[in-house]
Amino acid sequence: MSRILVVEDEPGIAFALETDLQIEGYEVAVVSDGLEAVKRARSEAFDLILLDVMLPGKDGFEVCRELKRAGLKTRIILLTAKAVEAEKILGLDAGADDYVTKPYSPRELRARIRAMLRRDPAESLYRFGPFELDLLRFELRRDGRALDTTTTELRLLSVLARNRGRVLTRDRLLDEVWGEGISVTDRVIDNHIVALRKKIEDEPASPRFLISVRGVGYRFDG
């Protein structure tokens, strides 16, 4: 039975989430503020955290950053009432694995949770050159040592790695990394690719792994 920590300060929403998830067969714990969320997440084993952004004590972004800095590998789905693009990007960069905007469909949320929990460990480690992209630990390593990468960079690299040898359009990358309906310019993708090349390419100007396909998008060769 998978354990889920629900962090939500609105009693009605928290009760509905707890009830729905228990019906789905999950073991559920509920806390209502950011300080308690950090304490519980670090002291108990959870498979997933549903984390509201607007919380007393510490907001969801602060909680997410603190847990990731502490090395916690538990997957996090942000629950946010804010549909502003910058807020969603901030959440991903803070370390969240996914986000759902309120008001959300319970059916969609259940599907996101199932998808997050059923990741096959055998499909979560990608090796290329001296690098390892570990999606369970959500880190990029070179010769066994973790590199300093942002969550968005890791999400982008993971989408490309899962589609080795295939050209992915910028629109496809935008949808898979930032989410459908989010207004992000192509330049944002290009900037993240540049940052990743500096970390994994011996010669960023002549890349071996992250290949540009003019007028289309990018291809991962690894």
Secondary structure by P-SEA (a helix, b strand, c coil): cbbbbbbcccaaaaaaaaaaaaaaccbbbbbccaaaaaaaaaaccccccccccccccccaaaaaaaaaaaccccbbbbbcccccaaaaaaaaaacccccccccccaaaaaaaaaaaaaccccccccccccccccccccccccccccccccaaaaaaaaaaaaaccccccaaaaaaaaccccccccaaaaaaaaaaaaacccccccccccccccccbbbbbcc
